[in-house]
């Protein structure tokens, strides 16, 4: 382009994908054959530049939108100051934008002439920034970098574009067929709430240097243990089973906000009517307990993704300081919706519940399905944190002999969700009738609430890591790594689907071998259980830990930590959780 005002730094692409072998959605009439296209662009002039529209392969954006080749697009910023960078997001669904297809991007500014043009091939990068997490003060950032491939890869540097920081503190591991790195940095100044965060990582791949980019909005990240339904009659009981987040709308004058939040310390997910309830957002937007606006529950059944983009933008026009959240339910549609809100969320329950997938029986399916859905949501959402509605106690009638999950069925689904990278768990749901009918399920929620209380901070800082593992057949081992620990989420898959209670066949004298990340020296290995912290026998040889967790009936969570304070911290968190179970909340 003559007299270019912009420079396209990178076109990142991620082909749409979802699990289709182990499970099948009932409705797949319009499969997504495209992917996410993120155009990172910089103003290279000394004057402001205003973006107006784009062209793909020589045709205006209106052609692609109105022809439904593109589900939606979004300019993260249209007005660019000198040297400022922004992102054009294009959610393409047509096979014209499938893996390997050529693309030419042209961006127009207020002169109505091309400000930049660049060509590329749409290829999913094997290197990716898979997670970006921000602390409460919006100064400290932790991120995960992942490369899956056979090349030799090293990460060299990282920066938040447009912001100065201290040096990056790295943890790096190069395994066979993959490289994983965790970086931490502290910005010189805190970010503004909802500011665009563009992270750039420089890597060297087979002797050549290049960059990968990722972005999200700046909001503090928290790990909720939540619930949809709560009433004044149940609040105390729910807090004692470690529920700290409730779905609630209303007014700041309501007793929930005026009386119950100060008493119980609840955080709140506020449904905002897809951005239409402006008065409520203005009223509740300054309340410290409000942690997100819930735009819509399961819009992938009833609303186009473009309407959810409008809901997100409408919400941000009223209040930008609180992140937005959407709950999805159809993995075939995750790629079209998940990158719209700040917090993508999903629900998929495997026992006696309504479902969008084809089940072998009306009353249930394989418990692993929820893990596939969590993995698919994360793939469509990275680097944003995802939340998951995990199956709790609701009074559905698809399994009449026992209409809520057994403690084992509940625990297995939770572990599968956590092991695939969920950074928030919301139980669905809490029915007073179900709680009275099945106190064992309530106890299971409390018991695993203790476990989540121990590691919720770790889970924010952890992300799935590819490591070589060896374990018995029908034993799923998911590995997550943080700077402080390696976690193994172990789930027994040797069971039968049953119309009353899935029977698990106990796996005895289990032996698990796991490759250790380079920064984990395995000083302590222990199981974090509902009954406390239990040391496990282990040995370290040739860069791997051989762990013997004993008999496993349903699931087990194992922590592998280097010398430090992690074990003591987990023990203290466990004691705090147990103390809250008898708290009066006066």
C-alpha positions as MATLAB code, in Angstrom:
seq = 'XXXXXXXXXXXXXXXXXXXXXXXXXXXXXXXXXXXXXXXXXXXXXXXXXXXXXXXXXXXXXXXXXXXXXXXXXXXXXXXXXXXXXXXXXXXXXXXXXXXXXXXXXXXXXXXXXXXXXXXXXXXXXXXXXXXXXXXXXXXXXXXXXXXXXXXXXXXXXXXXXXXXXXXXXXXXXXXXXXXXXXXXXXXXXXXXXXXXXXXXXXXXXXXXXXXXXXXXXXXXXXXXXXXXXXXXXXXXXXXXXXXXXXXXXXXXXXXXXXXXXXXXXXXXXXXXXXXXXXXXXXXXXXXXXXXXXXXXXXXXXXXXXXXXXXXXXXXXXXXXXXXXXXXXXXXXXXXXXXXXXXXXXXXXXXXXXXXXXXXXXXXXXXXXXXXXXXXXXXXXXXXXXXXXXXXXXXXXXXXXXXXXXXXXXXXXXXXXXXXXXXXXXXXXXXXXXXXXXXXXXXXXXXXXXXXXXXXXXXXXXXXXXXXXXXXXXXXXXXXXXXXXXXXXXXXXXXXXXXXXXXXXXXXXXXXXXXXXXXXXXXXXXXXXXXXXXXXXXXXXXXXXXXXXXXXXXXXXXXXXXXXXXXXXXXXXXXXXXXXXXXXXXX';
ca = [
       0.000    0.000    0.000;
       1.340    3.413   -0.922;
       1.672    5.751    2.081;
       0.729    3.032    4.566;
      -0.461    4.354    7.928;
      -0.670    0.972    9.623;
       1.422   -2.176    9.863;
      -0.030   -5.631   10.375;
       2.275   -7.282   12.893;
       0.685  -10.733   12.791;
      -2.403  -12.572   11.595;
      -3.151  -15.237   14.193;
      -5.508  -18.039   13.157;
      -7.148  -20.894   15.026;
      -9.253  -23.383   13.079;
     -12.597  -24.270   14.651;
     -12.549  -27.694   16.281;
     -14.558  -29.768   18.727;
     -14.817  -33.360   19.921;
     -16.865  -35.346   17.411;
     -15.661  -38.936   17.842;
     -16.380  -39.627   21.504;
     -19.679  -37.703   21.431;
     -22.140  -36.211   18.965;
     -24.373  -33.167   19.235;
     -28.001  -33.716   18.259;
     -28.080  -30.666   15.965;
     -25.134  -30.146   13.601;
     -26.860  -28.753   10.516;
     -24.448  -25.843   10.077;
     -20.992  -26.957   11.210;
     -18.348  -24.276   11.623;
     -15.799  -24.762    8.832;
     -13.822  -21.591    9.524;
     -11.962  -20.301   12.552;
     -10.824  -17.309   14.576;
      -8.823  -14.675   12.678;
      -7.054  -12.090   14.839;
      -5.303   -9.260   13.004;
      -2.756   -7.428   15.188;
      -2.197   -3.982   13.699;
      -0.113   -0.945   14.690;
      -0.293    2.754   13.840;
       3.121    3.598   12.335;
       2.485    7.324   11.834;
       2.789   10.317   14.124;
      -0.924   11.081   13.765;
      -4.084    9.358   15.004;
      -5.653    6.831   12.651;
      -9.357    5.926   12.647;
     -10.309    2.499   11.309;
     -13.489    2.372    9.228;
     -13.858   -1.047    7.622;
     -11.901   -4.019    6.337;
     -11.727   -6.173    3.254;
     -10.932   -9.869    3.094;
      -9.722  -11.223   -0.234;
     -10.811   -8.018   -1.951;
     -14.405   -7.972   -0.667;
     -15.876   -5.604    1.917;
     -16.779   -6.751    5.423;
     -20.492   -6.348    4.600;
     -20.203   -9.078    1.959;
     -18.859  -11.548    4.493;
     -21.287  -10.617    7.279;
     -24.483  -10.469    5.240;
     -23.561  -13.624    3.359;
     -23.007  -15.389    6.711;
     -19.460  -16.308    5.816;
     -18.490  -14.452    9.005;
     -20.521  -14.774   12.215;
     -19.262  -11.468   13.632;
     -16.298   -9.138   13.788;
     -15.008   -6.665   16.345;
     -12.442   -3.878   16.396;
     -10.992   -3.865   19.895;
     -10.169   -0.183   19.286;
     -11.035    1.866   16.204;
      -9.129    5.012   17.184;
      -5.368    4.460   17.214;
      -2.933    6.966   18.666;
       0.597    7.074   17.241;
       2.389    3.744   17.879;
      -0.763    2.209   19.383;
      -1.658   -1.389   18.546;
      -5.089   -2.976   18.375;
      -6.786   -6.154   17.186;
      -9.417   -6.871   14.572;
     -11.259  -10.067   15.501;
     -13.042  -11.905   12.689;
     -15.104  -14.960   13.598;
     -15.233  -16.757   10.265;
     -17.477  -19.805    9.808;
     -17.142  -20.516    6.074;
     -14.845  -23.111    4.530;
     -13.389  -20.186    2.567;
     -11.541  -19.470    5.830;
     -10.569  -23.023    6.703;
      -7.095  -24.332    7.480;
      -4.584  -23.653    4.699;
      -6.688  -21.183    2.698;
      -5.046  -17.926    1.541;
      -6.184  -14.620    2.988;
      -5.559  -10.999    2.098;
      -6.494   -8.402    4.717;
      -6.982   -4.731    3.835;
      -7.814   -2.121    6.482;
      -9.370    1.221    5.549;
      -9.160    4.445    7.531;
     -11.008    7.766    7.384;
      -9.362    8.641    4.089;
     -11.439    5.747    2.673;
      -8.313    4.339    1.108;
      -6.251    1.325    2.169;
      -4.123    2.054    5.233;
      -2.458   -1.370    5.084;
      -2.688   -4.629    3.185;
      -1.146   -7.991    4.044;
      -1.431  -11.550    2.776;
      -0.961  -14.831    4.557;
      -2.096  -18.429    4.699;
      -4.552  -19.415    7.406;
      -2.563  -21.856    9.508;
      -3.144  -22.753   13.137;
       0.103  -21.952   14.916;
       1.603  -24.805   16.914;
       2.840  -22.147   19.339;
       0.265  -20.352   21.466;
      -0.196  -18.237   24.571;
      -2.750  -20.461   26.275;
      -3.531  -18.448   29.410;
      -3.209  -14.868   30.664;
      -4.098  -14.242   34.321;
      -4.182  -10.862   36.083;
      -4.025  -10.116   39.804;
      -6.405   -7.871   41.733;
      -4.205   -4.791   41.336;
      -4.004   -5.287   37.530;
      -0.210   -5.023   37.673;
       1.003   -8.606   37.890;
       0.483  -10.918   34.933;
       1.075  -14.659   34.725;
       0.897  -16.406   31.364;
       1.429  -19.843   29.854;
       3.080  -20.513   26.509;
       2.619  -23.852   24.771;
       4.235  -25.312   21.674;
       3.147  -28.708   20.348;
       5.448  -30.030   17.641;
       8.806  -31.615   16.947;
      10.911  -28.466   16.429;
      13.347  -27.126   19.002;
      11.660  -24.084   20.531;
      12.813  -21.625   23.173;
      11.004  -18.572   24.504;
      13.240  -15.510   24.552;
      11.196  -12.587   25.829;
       7.696  -11.317   26.502;
       6.035   -7.938   26.845;
       2.647   -6.339   27.264;
       2.538   -4.109   24.204;
       2.598   -0.431   25.129;
       3.446   -1.020   28.799;
       6.793   -1.193   30.572;
       7.501   -3.866   33.166;
      10.226   -5.620   35.087;
      12.009   -8.650   33.690;
      10.018  -11.787   32.998;
      10.485  -14.593   35.509;
      10.445  -17.802   33.455;
       9.759  -21.463   34.160;
      10.545  -23.538   31.064;
      10.207  -27.183   30.133;
      11.159  -28.820   26.839;
       9.635  -32.267   26.515;
       9.397  -34.680   23.625;
       7.076  -33.121   21.072;
       6.184  -30.105   23.183;
       7.537  -27.048   24.978;
       5.830  -25.331   27.901;
       6.791  -22.074   29.580;
       5.272  -19.987   32.351;
       6.123  -16.308   32.552;
       5.435  -13.742   35.262;
       5.943  -10.003   35.047;
       4.966   -6.888   36.979;
       3.961   -3.764   35.095;
       5.363   -0.408   36.164;
       1.813    0.957   36.358;
      -1.506   -0.844   36.824;
      -3.751   -1.333   33.829;
      -7.053    0.485   33.561;
     -10.063   -1.803   34.089;
     -11.141   -3.359   30.780;
      -8.063   -2.024   28.970;
      -6.929   -4.106   26.018;
      -4.003   -6.340   27.003;
      -1.878   -7.514   24.069;
       0.839   -9.954   25.074;
       3.694  -10.625   22.673;
       6.103  -13.522   23.174;
       9.306  -13.833   21.184;
      10.492  -17.354   20.487;
      13.246  -19.078   18.600;
      12.182  -22.041   16.490;
      14.888  -24.056   14.750;
      17.230  -21.079   14.824;
      14.708  -18.528   13.549;
      13.094  -15.879   15.721;
       9.432  -14.907   15.519;
       6.518  -13.694   17.658;
       3.177  -14.994   18.841;
       0.408  -12.729   20.125;
      -2.637  -13.069   22.361;
      -5.040  -10.604   23.937;
      -7.844  -10.116   26.451;
      -9.399   -7.326   28.504;
      -7.892   -6.316   31.856;
      -9.991   -7.614   34.740;
      -8.827   -9.218   37.988;
      -9.169  -12.998   37.876;
     -10.892  -14.909   40.666;
     -11.777  -18.576   41.113;
     -15.441  -18.708   42.184;
     -17.125  -21.673   43.820;
     -20.625  -20.735   42.822;
     -24.261  -21.689   42.596;
     -27.285  -20.517   40.651;
     -29.971  -20.531   43.328;
     -29.822  -19.241   46.874;
     -32.377  -17.873   49.323;
     -32.103  -16.357   52.805;
     -33.151  -19.760   54.165;
     -30.258  -21.544   52.436;
     -27.459  -18.950   52.478;
     -25.852  -20.128   55.732;
     -25.925  -23.786   54.710;
     -24.539  -22.956   51.278;
     -21.669  -20.923   52.709;
     -20.827  -23.860   54.984;
     -20.392  -26.071   51.913;
     -17.992  -23.438   50.507;
     -20.329  -21.662   48.092;
     -19.093  -18.077   47.793;
     -20.807  -16.883   44.590;
     -24.527  -16.619   43.747;
     -26.503  -15.603   40.643;
     -28.625  -12.620   41.675;
     -30.082   -9.521   40.034;
     -32.311   -6.895   41.607;
     -31.536   -3.573   43.237;
     -28.857   -2.356   45.621;
     -31.679   -1.690   48.098;
     -32.660   -5.366   48.160;
     -31.857   -7.281   51.326;
     -29.429   -9.490   49.400;
     -27.095   -6.561   48.715;
     -27.856   -4.531   51.825;
     -27.892   -7.355   54.380;
     -26.793  -10.760   53.116;
     -23.620   -9.852   51.211;
     -22.102   -8.136   54.281;
     -23.126  -11.112   56.413;
     -22.069  -14.000   54.186;
     -19.458  -12.394   51.947;
     -21.062  -13.593   48.724;
     -19.813  -12.505   45.342;
     -22.468  -12.048   42.702;
     -23.046  -12.986   39.074;
     -25.641  -10.500   37.818;
     -27.885  -11.418   34.840;
     -28.299   -8.206   32.851;
     -30.854   -9.186   30.208;
     -28.310   -9.372   27.373;
     -27.228   -5.825   28.127;
     -30.738   -4.358   28.120;
     -31.138   -3.756   31.862;
     -29.234   -0.483   31.928;
     -30.784    0.840   35.137;
     -29.712   -2.249   37.070;
     -26.163   -2.074   35.710;
     -25.875    1.575   36.717;
     -27.238    0.730   40.161;
     -25.108   -2.362   40.855;
     -21.999   -1.468   38.872;
     -20.213    0.013   41.868;
     -21.024   -2.843   44.240;
     -17.762   -4.600   45.216;
     -19.368   -8.044   45.331;
     -20.446   -7.994   41.672;
     -17.857  -10.054   39.784;
     -19.457  -10.291   36.321;
     -22.452   -9.457   34.161;
     -24.085  -12.636   32.849;
     -25.220  -11.711   29.350;
     -27.175  -14.872   28.593;
     -27.608  -18.477   29.639;
     -27.187  -20.925   26.734;
     -27.617  -18.473   23.838;
     -26.170  -21.080   21.467;
     -29.673  -22.602   21.424;
     -31.689  -19.460   20.722;
     -29.608  -16.415   19.707;
     -27.172  -15.627   16.928;
     -23.610  -14.904   18.044;
     -23.866  -11.418   16.523;
     -26.660  -10.577   18.984;
     -24.426  -11.667   21.850;
     -21.647   -9.445   20.535;
     -24.141   -6.576   20.575;
     -25.081   -7.515   24.161;
     -21.420   -7.446   25.171;
     -20.833   -4.065   23.547;
     -24.064   -2.639   25.003;
     -23.005   -3.773   28.457;
     -19.565   -2.218   28.107;
     -21.125    1.070   27.008;
     -22.807    1.239   30.445;
     -20.146   -0.368   32.644;
     -16.699   -1.498   31.489;
     -15.176   -2.158   34.898;
     -17.011   -5.465   35.437;
     -16.306   -8.373   33.049;
     -18.982  -10.047   30.953;
     -19.822  -13.761   31.033;
     -21.832  -16.143   28.840;
     -22.782  -19.759   29.569;
     -22.735  -22.041   26.513;
     -23.935  -25.621   26.132;
     -23.166  -26.882   22.589;
     -19.571  -27.742   21.795;
     -20.246  -27.491   18.046;
     -20.970  -23.780   18.599;
     -18.274  -22.874   21.132;
     -15.997  -21.330   18.506;
     -18.743  -18.942   17.370;
     -19.567  -17.575   20.844;
     -16.774  -18.213   23.346;
     -14.444  -15.357   22.415;
     -17.190  -12.713   22.735;
     -17.348  -12.301   26.559;
     -14.528  -11.744   29.013;
     -15.394  -15.000   30.804;
     -16.617  -17.891   28.638;
     -18.511  -20.548   30.584;
     -20.263  -23.804   29.748;
     -22.554  -26.427   31.239;
     -22.792  -30.120   30.408;
     -24.167  -32.660   32.877;
     -23.850  -36.392   32.330;
     -26.366  -37.934   34.740;
     -30.156  -37.576   34.634;
     -30.174  -34.116   33.052;
     -31.284  -32.432   29.817;
     -28.571  -32.689   27.173;
     -27.565  -31.377   23.759;
     -25.580  -34.536   22.896;
     -26.767  -37.984   21.888;
     -26.829  -40.329   24.888;
     -26.887  -44.121   24.934;
     -29.623  -43.924   27.595;
     -32.137  -41.260   28.537;
     -30.856  -41.280   32.103;
     -27.132  -40.862   31.478;
     -23.974  -40.990   29.400;
     -20.249  -41.389   29.918;
     -18.952  -38.973   32.552;
     -15.992  -38.076   30.329;
     -18.320  -36.013   28.141;
     -18.111  -33.040   30.492;
     -14.317  -33.165   30.238;
     -14.503  -33.027   26.449;
     -16.806  -30.016   26.627;
     -14.458  -28.238   29.037;
     -11.479  -28.955   26.799;
     -13.384  -27.730   23.727;
     -14.425  -24.521   25.471;
     -10.849  -23.812   26.510;
      -9.603  -24.393   22.967;
     -12.132  -21.858   21.667;
     -11.424  -19.329   24.443;
      -7.671  -19.189   25.061;
      -6.053  -17.149   26.542;
      -9.134  -16.157   28.569;
      -9.995  -18.040   31.771;
     -13.024  -20.313   31.532;
     -15.623  -21.222   34.140;
     -17.674  -24.407   34.185;
     -21.044  -25.293   35.640;
     -20.398  -28.689   37.236;
     -23.291  -30.999   38.075;
     -24.704  -30.463   41.549;
     -28.216  -31.169   42.827;
     -31.209  -30.187   40.691;
     -34.621  -31.834   40.607;
     -34.639  -33.129   37.033;
     -36.613  -36.270   36.172;
     -34.549  -38.015   33.467;
     -33.344  -40.604   36.020;
     -36.326  -41.316   38.302;
     -34.587  -43.885   40.524;
     -32.093  -41.234   41.668;
     -32.529  -37.803   40.145;
     -29.260  -36.279   41.398;
     -25.734  -37.632   40.879;
     -24.227  -39.947   43.435;
     -21.181  -38.626   45.318;
     -18.949  -40.566   42.924;
     -20.680  -39.305   39.779;
     -20.514  -35.744   41.108;
     -16.823  -35.997   42.044;
     -15.745  -37.563   38.750;
     -17.389  -34.811   36.692;
     -15.790  -32.132   38.869;
     -12.321  -33.656   38.508;
     -12.686  -33.936   34.737;
     -13.664  -30.260   34.531;
     -10.797  -29.101   36.740;
      -8.302  -31.325   34.959;
      -9.144  -29.721   31.604;
      -8.381  -26.225   32.841;
     -11.513  -24.739   34.440;
     -10.621  -21.606   36.416;
     -13.945  -21.364   38.206;
     -16.576  -23.917   39.256;
     -20.277  -23.137   39.534;
     -22.474  -25.939   40.841;
     -25.813  -26.497   39.163;
     -27.741  -26.447   41.238;
     -29.168  -26.398   44.755;
     -32.735  -27.594   45.148;
     -34.067  -27.645   48.710;
     -36.023  -30.795   47.873;
     -32.921  -32.472   46.417;
     -30.840  -31.420   49.413;
     -33.406  -32.982   51.746;
     -33.761  -36.137   49.643;
     -30.040  -36.713   49.069;
     -27.873  -35.412   51.918;
     -25.003  -37.545   50.581;
     -24.835  -35.314   47.485;
     -24.777  -32.186   49.666;
     -21.960  -33.733   51.685;
     -20.048  -34.456   48.467;
     -20.347  -30.806   47.425;
     -18.979  -29.807   50.824;
     -16.154  -32.349   50.702;
     -14.950  -31.330   47.259;
     -15.497  -27.698   48.168;
     -12.786  -28.236   50.794;
     -10.456  -29.533   48.108;
     -11.141  -26.582   45.804;
     -10.573  -24.177   48.684;
      -7.079  -25.673   49.047;
      -6.039  -25.175   45.424;
      -8.208  -22.428   43.921;
      -5.270  -20.008   43.856;
      -3.078  -22.679   42.286;
      -5.667  -23.417   39.611;
      -5.719  -19.787   38.503;
      -1.945  -19.968   38.032;
      -1.944  -23.456   36.490;
      -2.746  -24.646   32.987;
      -2.816  -28.024   31.223;
       0.670  -29.219   30.284;
       1.610  -32.069   27.950;
       3.718  -34.560   29.904;
       4.452  -38.212   29.324;
       2.453  -40.317   31.781;
       2.032  -44.037   32.349;
      -0.972  -45.377   34.228;
      -3.277  -48.413   34.303;
      -5.912  -48.785   31.574;
      -9.158  -46.885   32.099;
      -7.475  -44.416   34.449;
      -7.480  -40.842   33.154;
      -4.562  -38.676   34.317;
      -4.774  -34.961   33.494;
      -1.724  -32.820   34.294;
      -1.733  -29.113   35.174;
       1.348  -27.080   36.059;
       1.847  -23.811   37.909;
       5.129  -22.171   38.940;
       4.729  -23.790   42.354;
       3.349  -27.266   41.670;
       2.350  -30.047   39.316;
      -1.180  -31.404   39.782;
      -2.500  -34.775   38.652;
      -6.273  -35.090   38.328;
      -6.865  -38.842   38.303;
     -10.277  -40.232   37.346;
     -11.355  -43.862   37.172;
     -13.098  -44.583   33.873;
     -13.841  -48.217   34.700;
     -17.569  -48.007   35.436;
     -20.960  -48.701   33.887;
     -23.772  -46.289   33.060;
     -26.627  -47.119   35.408;
     -30.180  -45.921   35.995;
     -29.555  -45.422   39.715;
     -25.838  -45.362   40.521;
     -22.822  -45.783   38.230;
     -20.830  -48.676   39.743;
     -17.070  -47.987   39.750;
     -14.627  -50.895   39.727;
     -11.898  -50.034   42.195;
      -8.407  -49.861   40.712;
      -5.992  -51.374   43.228;
      -2.362  -50.623   44.038;
      -2.199  -47.937   41.379;
       1.187  -46.933   40.018;
       1.551  -43.736   37.985;
       4.668  -42.456   36.248;
       4.755  -38.803   35.203;
       7.405  -36.722   33.483;
       8.392  -33.806   35.725;
       8.560  -30.216   34.477;
      12.116  -28.939   34.773;
      11.272  -26.608   37.678;
       9.506  -29.264   39.793;
      11.967  -31.303   41.873;
       9.367  -33.415   43.738;
      10.272  -32.645   47.335;
       6.751  -33.620   48.460;
       4.042  -35.702   46.814;
       0.646  -35.844   48.475;
      -3.024  -36.306   47.829;
      -5.425  -33.451   48.583;
      -8.584  -35.207   49.723;
     -11.851  -34.286   51.422;
     -10.281  -35.748   54.573;
      -7.079  -33.721   54.431;
      -3.533  -33.834   53.085;
      -2.145  -37.362   52.766;
       1.505  -38.057   51.908;
       2.078  -40.588   49.133;
       5.020  -42.916   48.517;
       7.045  -41.917   45.469;
      10.453  -42.069   43.881;
      12.172  -39.891   41.305;
      14.246  -41.376   38.519;
      15.433  -40.080   35.146;
      13.308  -36.933   35.254;
      10.060  -38.613   36.199;
       8.161  -39.305   39.394;
       6.763  -42.753   40.098;
       3.808  -42.276   42.431;
       1.787  -44.897   44.283;
      -1.565  -43.376   45.292;
      -2.965  -46.720   46.473;
      -6.472  -47.861   45.568;
      -8.635  -45.493   43.517;
     -12.370  -46.025   43.373;
     -13.512  -42.791   41.706;
     -10.880  -40.061   41.631;
      -7.890  -38.539   43.343;
      -6.015  -35.235   43.215;
      -2.237  -35.444   43.618;
       0.148  -32.525   44.120;
       3.852  -32.738   43.295;
       5.765  -29.797   44.746;
       9.397  -28.695   45.061;
      10.871  -27.518   48.315;
       8.897  -24.547   49.579;
       5.684  -23.639   51.331;
       3.036  -25.184   49.057;
       2.294  -28.136   51.322;
       1.979  -25.971   54.429;
      -0.233  -23.546   52.515;
      -2.525  -26.348   51.361;
      -2.747  -27.682   54.907;
      -3.657  -24.240   56.227;
      -6.284  -23.713   53.526;
      -7.793  -27.075   54.410;
      -8.038  -26.128   58.081;
      -9.632  -22.801   57.138;
     -12.182  -24.616   54.996;
     -13.087  -27.038   57.774;
     -13.495  -24.164   60.228;
     -15.967  -22.436   57.888;
     -18.197  -25.522   57.904;
     -19.263  -24.732   61.475;
     -19.149  -20.945   61.172;
     -22.158  -19.046   62.546;
     -22.065  -16.136   60.046;
     -23.515  -13.726   62.596;
];
